[in-house]
């Protein structure tokens, strides 16, 4: 049986990133709570780095922030290169997928 390892993430750093993302979208904790159906207090604890083992509400928050971010970018406002760079920065998995994609394209050329 293959055991999946969880990535090591600094909760305080993750909380800061969540807060920055929310504020850059111009949303309050109350607005995010309405969108995600996650309690404002829980969202505040996430932003303060007080994560619990249960990741369901955290996943709701991340999904909502990603949807809001996508909705805030008008189609055609970013170049393909900028969009690709933004995808790579999302996570190591995105970067790995992007690398595999570029390698596959190079093989076709």
Secondary structure, DSSP 8 states (H G I E B T S, - for coil): ----------HHHHHHHHHHHHHHTT--HHHHHHHHT--HHHHHHHHTT---S--HHHHHHHHHHHHHHHHTS-TTSS-HHHHHHHHHHH-HHHHHHHHHHHHHHHHH-
